[in-house]
Amino acid sequence: MSRYVVLYLAQAGWVVLGWFLASRSLWPSTCQPDGILKAYMCSFHLPDNRGWVEAALFTWMWSTPLLITLVAIGLLRRSGLLRQR
């Protein structure tokens, strides 16, 4: 039970970290995102400001899909739908 509590707390912390970074970052004037797809397309310009918040948001944005994929694979393996070779 405790590992699930830790997992959910870690996920909540990850979301809060993303919210914090997104609220503090400065997007370049050439690219102002108005949706999630536009944000990912504009994210390549985030490190142009050379601020740590923008660089951290870039890293957070591009690592989140990878983490979601890894969690999904783990759930599929645990449920038996995906067999290990």
Order of alpha helices (4+ residues) and beta strands (2+ residues): alpha-alpha-alpha
